[in-house]
């Protein structure tokens, strides 16, 4: 039986497995990371490529390595200090290329891929005590490749790959989410409309607009794309996703843990302090420059409905376009519409709902997991503590506004690592 299985090989899972290896007595062969992708961090890499991310919003001390200044040392030793981008009034931030190269360095240096089991977890249930030994509790993870048994499990699933698709976009050809598998940012079309006003929408817009006609380094014969951003409200600027004080456990305990676990007060506190649908000033400045040079258009409205129409060109009679009818009475037509509308709430993920039902786990306001603040273990409905721990966006009710971010991975690991090590030591001291 394994000691710990981490479900999810993204930033949270990749960081946590190192903490377990470095700070607990668990042997390597008793730990596994289960993720369906070909390699660790693959989902993050794909999302970053889809919106043409060039640099991270997080600072250089937030990465997947366990040494805070490891990325900085990595950059300096390779003459890549210029990839630590300056931000007025804020620490430097790494380029995406530097961040991923350092991540690969960490993964390879710790041979983390050897712990990666490429599979999807379909269900988690409790093993019978008679099967595992009287008094010993275990979890059974049903995966595509068979069953895994573990003493503990950590959910590090992010938002679970569920993207927010507005009702008007459902089933309309030519409308894709920026992170869906069938969206290709490299495919050139005549006109693109990007729906959204946050950082992902802004990154994609700058990517597409800066390769348009007349831009430096582009070929006029092939560069003909026009880009329109469609957003409900004026763009909002924010350097970070939330006040940096939310990185510190002291601030979280004072401002969040003062409310009961799983309560509406915790949910609303987290929502009120997050800078969702914002973009950092350096990105906003690039967008404004593109608008001034007519390489990018911005329209303020919401979509009422959408439909697929003929292109109207006799030369391209088979081509289709998307026509958007707007709530302000206007309309927009484009060769493609890209949604940068974020994720569906992870609390409502079908896997999370099924998991809570199978293991009798307590859920609070809007389905928020009720976690133990000191360990991030998910509490059962009878008040006892389960052997299931949570990291990432699913843990926001305990970790706070930055739970889903890189900083949140580090804070979550602080408590999960201690709890798993304590449990492992206690289990080792108990006679079989």
DASULBEL-V356337 format. One record per residue. N is the residue number from 1. RES is the residue in three letters. SS is DSSP state (H for helix, E for strand, L for the rest). PSI is psi in degrees with one decimal (999 if undefined). Layout:
BEGIN
((N;RES;SS;PSI) (N;RES;SS;PSI))
END
This chain:
BEGIN
((1;UNK;L;139.0) (2;UNK;E;152.5) (3;UNK;E;-41.6) (4;UNK;E;133.5) (5;UNK;E;126.6) (6;UNK;E;122.2) (7;UNK;E;106.3) (8;UNK;L;121.8) (9;UNK;L;34.6) (10;UNK;L;-154.9) (11;UNK;H;-43.0) (12;UNK;H;-46.8) (13;UNK;H;-40.3) (14;UNK;H;-39.7) (15;UNK;H;-45.4) (16;UNK;H;-39.6) (17;UNK;H;-32.4) (18;UNK;H;-41.2) (19;UNK;H;-38.8) (20;UNK;H;-40.5) (21;UNK;H;-36.9) (22;UNK;H;-30.7) (23;UNK;H;2.1) (24;UNK;L;170.2) (25;UNK;L;5.8) (26;UNK;L;134.9) (27;UNK;L;152.3) (28;UNK;H;-40.0) (29;UNK;H;2.7) (30;UNK;H;10.4) (31;UNK;E;141.0) (32;UNK;E;148.2) (33;UNK;E;117.3) (34;UNK;E;121.5) (35;UNK;E;137.8) (36;UNK;L;-11.9) (37;UNK;L;166.2) (38;UNK;L;-31.0) (39;UNK;L;164.0) (40;UNK;L;145.2) (41;UNK;L;10.7) (42;UNK;H;-41.2) (43;UNK;H;-42.4) (44;UNK;H;-43.3) (45;UNK;H;-43.1) (46;UNK;H;-43.0) (47;UNK;H;-41.0) (48;UNK;H;-40.5) (49;UNK;H;-36.4) (50;UNK;H;-38.1) (51;UNK;L;12.5) (52;UNK;L;46.1) (53;UNK;L;132.6) (54;UNK;L;-28.9) (55;UNK;E;156.4) (56;UNK;L;153.9) (57;UNK;L;-27.2) (58;UNK;L;158.9) (59;UNK;L;172.7) (60;UNK;L;-14.6) (61;UNK;L;-4.4) (62;UNK;L;106.3) (63;UNK;L;-172.1) (64;UNK;L;-4.9) (65;UNK;L;162.2) (66;UNK;L;-15.1) (67;UNK;L;115.7) (68;UNK;L;-39.4) (69;UNK;L;18.1) (70;UNK;H;-42.4) (71;UNK;H;-40.6) (72;UNK;H;-45.3) (73;UNK;H;-38.9) (74;UNK;H;-45.7) (75;UNK;H;-44.6) (76;UNK;H;-38.7) (77;UNK;H;-16.2) (78;UNK;L;13.4) (79;UNK;L;34.1) (80;UNK;L;29.0) (81;UNK;H;-27.7) (82;UNK;H;-13.7) (83;UNK;H;3.4) (84;UNK;E;99.5) (85;UNK;E;134.6) (86;UNK;E;145.8) (87;UNK;E;116.7) (88;UNK;L;125.8) (89;UNK;L;15.5) (90;UNK;E;150.0) (91;UNK;E;162.4) (92;UNK;E;156.3) (93;UNK;E;143.4) (94;UNK;E;151.5) (95;UNK;E;158.8) (96;UNK;H;-41.1) (97;UNK;H;-43.1) (98;UNK;H;-44.0) (99;UNK;H;-46.5) (100;UNK;H;-36.1) (101;UNK;H;-39.8) (102;UNK;H;-37.5) (103;UNK;H;-43.9) (104;UNK;H;-37.4) (105;UNK;H;-42.6) (106;UNK;H;-47.0) (107;UNK;H;-46.1) (108;UNK;H;-42.1) (109;UNK;H;-28.3) (110;UNK;L;5.1) (111;UNK;L;46.5) (112;UNK;H;-27.0) (113;UNK;H;-23.2) (114;UNK;H;-17.3) (115;UNK;H;-5.0) (116;UNK;E;120.5) (117;UNK;E;114.3) (118;UNK;E;101.2) (119;UNK;L;167.3) (120;UNK;L;139.3) (121;UNK;E;122.4) (122;UNK;E;-32.1) (123;UNK;E;152.1) (124;UNK;E;129.5) (125;UNK;E;169.9) (126;UNK;E;134.6) (127;UNK;L;151.2) (128;UNK;L;143.4) (129;UNK;H;-31.8) (130;UNK;H;-27.9) (131;UNK;H;-30.8) (132;UNK;H;-6.2) (133;UNK;L;131.6) (134;UNK;L;131.7) (135;UNK;L;-9.3) (136;UNK;L;121.6) (137;UNK;L;142.5) (138;UNK;L;158.8) (139;UNK;E;145.3) (140;UNK;E;121.3) (141;UNK;E;117.7) (142;UNK;E;114.1) (143;UNK;E;173.6) (144;UNK;L;-23.9) (145;UNK;L;11.6) (146;UNK;E;-169.6) (147;UNK;E;144.6) (148;UNK;E;137.6) (149;UNK;E;135.7) (150;UNK;E;149.4) (151;UNK;E;-36.3) (152;UNK;E;162.4) (153;UNK;E;144.1) (154;UNK;E;124.2) (155;UNK;E;117.6) (156;UNK;L;60.7) (157;UNK;L;5.6) (158;UNK;L;-135.1) (159;UNK;L;7.0) (160;UNK;L;19.4) (161;UNK;L;20.9) (162;UNK;L;116.3) (163;UNK;E;147.3) (164;UNK;L;114.7) (165;UNK;L;114.4) (166;UNK;L;153.1) (167;UNK;H;-36.9) (168;UNK;H;-19.9) (169;UNK;H;-11.7) (170;UNK;L;118.4) (171;UNK;L;6.2) (172;UNK;L;118.4) (173;UNK;L;143.0) (174;UNK;L;-2.8) (175;UNK;E;121.4) (176;UNK;E;153.7) (177;UNK;E;145.3) (178;UNK;L;-26.8) (179;UNK;L;7.3) (180;UNK;L;154.3) (181;UNK;L;-25.1) (182;UNK;L;8.9) (183;UNK;L;127.4) (184;UNK;L;105.0) (185;UNK;L;-17.1) (186;UNK;L;-14.8) (187;UNK;L;125.5) (188;UNK;L;133.7) (189;UNK;L;173.2) (190;UNK;L;-50.7) (191;UNK;E;135.0) (192;UNK;E;134.6) (193;UNK;E;128.1) (194;UNK;E;120.6) (195;UNK;E;116.6) (196;UNK;L;158.7) (197;UNK;L;17.5) (198;UNK;L;-164.3) (199;UNK;H;-38.2) (200;UNK;H;-40.8) (201;UNK;H;-42.3) (202;UNK;H;-41.5) (203;UNK;H;-43.4) (204;UNK;H;-41.7) (205;UNK;H;-44.3) (206;UNK;H;-38.3) (207;UNK;H;-51.1) (208;UNK;H;-41.0) (209;UNK;H;-34.6) (210;UNK;L;-8.8) (211;UNK;L;12.7) (212;UNK;L;-178.5) (213;UNK;L;135.0) (214;UNK;L;-6.8) (215;UNK;L;151.0) (216;UNK;L;130.9) (217;UNK;L;4.8) (218;UNK;L;156.9) (219;UNK;L;113.0) (220;UNK;L;-25.4) (221;UNK;L;-25.1) (222;UNK;L;-13.0) (223;UNK;L;100.7) (224;UNK;L;13.4) (225;UNK;L;136.1) (226;UNK;E;145.7) (227;UNK;E;133.3) (228;UNK;E;129.8) (229;UNK;E;129.9) (230;UNK;E;113.4) (231;UNK;E;146.6) (232;UNK;L;-41.3) (233;UNK;L;162.7) (234;UNK;L;149.1) (235;UNK;L;141.8) (236;UNK;L;138.3) (237;UNK;E;137.3) (238;UNK;L;130.0) (239;UNK;L;-41.4) (240;UNK;L;168.4) (241;UNK;L;-20.3) (242;UNK;E;166.1) (243;UNK;L;129.9) (244;UNK;H;-17.5) (245;UNK;H;-20.8) (246;UNK;H;-2.9) (247;UNK;H;-29.5) (248;UNK;L;134.3) (249;UNK;H;-34.0) (250;UNK;H;-42.6) (251;UNK;H;-41.2) (252;UNK;H;-44.5) (253;UNK;H;-40.6) (254;UNK;H;-40.2) (255;UNK;H;-13.6) (256;UNK;L;-46.4) (257;UNK;L;-3.6) (258;UNK;L;-16.1) (259;UNK;L;155.2) (260;UNK;L;143.4) (261;UNK;L;136.8) (262;UNK;L;6.5) (263;UNK;L;162.0) (264;UNK;H;-35.1) (265;UNK;H;-39.4) (266;UNK;H;-45.1) (267;UNK;H;-48.9) (268;UNK;H;-30.7) (269;UNK;H;-47.3) (270;UNK;H;-44.7) (271;UNK;H;-36.2) (272;UNK;H;-24.1) (273;UNK;H;-6.3) (274;UNK;E;139.7) (275;UNK;L;59.7) (276;UNK;L;153.6) (277;UNK;L;34.1) (278;UNK;L;167.9) (279;UNK;E;148.3) (280;UNK;L;154.8) (281;UNK;H;-39.1) (282;UNK;H;-33.4) (283;UNK;H;-41.6) (284;UNK;H;-39.0) (285;UNK;H;-39.6) (286;UNK;H;-40.8) (287;UNK;H;-43.8) (288;UNK;H;-38.9) (289;UNK;H;-40.6) (290;UNK;H;-35.5) (291;UNK;H;-40.8) (292;UNK;H;-31.7) (293;UNK;L;10.3) (294;UNK;L;23.0) (295;UNK;L;-9.0) (296;UNK;L;136.2) (297;UNK;E;148.8) (298;UNK;E;131.3) (299;UNK;E;134.2) (300;UNK;E;105.8) (301;UNK;L;172.7) (302;UNK;L;159.6) (303;UNK;E;132.1) (304;UNK;E;-42.0) (305;UNK;E;165.7) (306;UNK;E;149.1) (307;UNK;E;159.8) (308;UNK;E;133.0) (309;UNK;E;162.0) (310;UNK;E;152.5) (311;UNK;L;-24.1) (312;UNK;L;3.5) (313;UNK;L;126.4) (314;UNK;H;-27.4) (315;UNK;H;-25.1) (316;UNK;H;58.1) (317;UNK;L;-27.1) (318;UNK;L;-11.3) (319;UNK;L;146.0) (320;UNK;E;152.8) (321;UNK;E;165.6) (322;UNK;E;129.7) (323;UNK;E;124.3) (324;UNK;E;124.4) (325;UNK;E;125.3) (326;UNK;E;157.3) (327;UNK;L;-20.4) (328;UNK;L;4.9) (329;UNK;L;-10.2) (330;UNK;L;-173.6) (331;UNK;E;158.6) (332;UNK;E;141.8) (333;UNK;E;143.5) (334;UNK;E;161.4) (335;UNK;L;-27.0) (336;UNK;E;153.2) (337;UNK;E;127.6) (338;UNK;E;125.5) (339;UNK;E;123.2) (340;UNK;L;63.1) (341;UNK;L;13.2) (342;UNK;L;-159.0) (343;UNK;E;157.9) (344;UNK;L;152.2) (345;UNK;L;127.8) (346;UNK;H;-25.8) (347;UNK;H;-24.4) (348;UNK;H;7.5) (349;UNK;L;133.0) (350;UNK;H;-37.6) (351;UNK;H;-41.0) (352;UNK;H;-42.4) (353;UNK;H;-44.6) (354;UNK;H;-39.5) (355;UNK;H;-45.9) (356;UNK;H;-39.0) (357;UNK;H;-42.8) (358;UNK;H;-34.8) (359;UNK;H;7.4) (360;UNK;L;48.9) (361;UNK;E;144.3) (362;UNK;L;136.0) (363;UNK;E;142.8) (364;UNK;L;-141.1) (365;UNK;H;128.6) (366;UNK;H;29.9) (367;UNK;H;9.6) (368;UNK;L;129.9) (369;UNK;E;137.6) (370;UNK;L;106.3) (371;UNK;E;156.0) (372;UNK;L;123.5) (373;UNK;L;-30.0) (374;UNK;L;-16.4) (375;UNK;L;-16.8) (376;UNK;L;22.3) (377;UNK;E;140.5) (378;UNK;E;127.4) (379;UNK;E;141.7) (380;UNK;E;165.8) (381;UNK;L;-21.4) (382;UNK;L;5.4) (383;UNK;L;-8.7) (384;UNK;L;165.5) (385;UNK;E;130.0) (386;UNK;E;164.9) (387;UNK;E;19.7) (388;UNK;E;122.4) (389;UNK;E;161.3) (390;UNK;E;135.1) (391;UNK;L;151.7) (392;UNK;L;-161.7) (393;UNK;H;-30.0) (394;UNK;H;-18.9) (395;UNK;H;13.9) (396;UNK;H;-31.8) (397;UNK;H;-15.1) (398;UNK;H;-40.7) (399;UNK;H;-26.2) (400;UNK;L;-163.8) (401;UNK;L;-24.7) (402;UNK;L;20.8) (403;UNK;L;-40.6) (404;UNK;L;-7.0) (405;UNK;L;178.2) (406;UNK;H;-41.1) (407;UNK;H;-37.1) (408;UNK;H;-32.6) (409;UNK;H;-40.5) (410;UNK;H;-43.1) (411;UNK;H;-41.4) (412;UNK;H;-42.9) (413;UNK;H;-30.2) (414;UNK;H;-47.5) (415;UNK;H;-36.1) (416;UNK;H;-43.4) (417;UNK;H;-47.2) (418;UNK;H;-42.3) (419;UNK;H;-42.2) (420;UNK;H;-40.6) (421;UNK;H;-43.2) (422;UNK;H;-43.6) (423;UNK;H;-38.7) (424;UNK;H;-39.9) (425;UNK;H;-40.7) (426;UNK;H;-39.6) (427;UNK;H;-36.8) (428;UNK;H;-28.1) (429;UNK;H;-19.9) (430;UNK;L;136.4) (431;UNK;L;149.3) (432;UNK;L;999))
END
